[in-house]
């Protein structure tokens, strides 16, 4: 049984920081690229950041470049999203995704709420 469990969301003021974590189990974590997505009310799901299986390459949405950092610890089967200089428009449910094109498999967590407000 594959599980992806996000944590670390919450309420933060504009300009503040949060670190999201996604703990994976039931899969060979080191063989999966990991991504963070978000969905705000009234908007479609947006790819925020992606990191390759070995952690050597990352990519970010233009809206978060320079503010967010994705990283992974394969020994802990965990991917992180460090979120700095948060803006109200970052408010969304953030979900992690594990994807292997080689295996043809794709898994999702249930998400964690991030609210940026004064």
Phi, psi and omega in degrees: 000118179276134176225135169238121186237114179273151175207167176102355178288170180162195180260130180218150178281154175307137184090350181277184184227152171217153171239118177269146176235148174226112180263126183252146175213157177082010178216161176278091192304320185292350179264002185245133164289143182240142182223157169246132174241162173216155177219119177263156177305130179080004181234159177283168178290134185240133172285121184266312185201151178221147177225137182289168186302320180275352179081012184277340183225143177226159175213150186223150169295147180303327184292342183240357181303134181086348181245325183251149177224125175262141178211167179215153175234098185294333177293334180255002181052044186224139173244146184237156170227107175275122186242113180244163179049049186294145180240156178305326180289353173280352180300124184183170166272124182257128182235146175259154184225137173246129185223133172231113176290327180296319179274344186067037184234148184211127183228151182232145166274176183269350172098159175224139185279131171242123179237123179248111186201150174280000000 
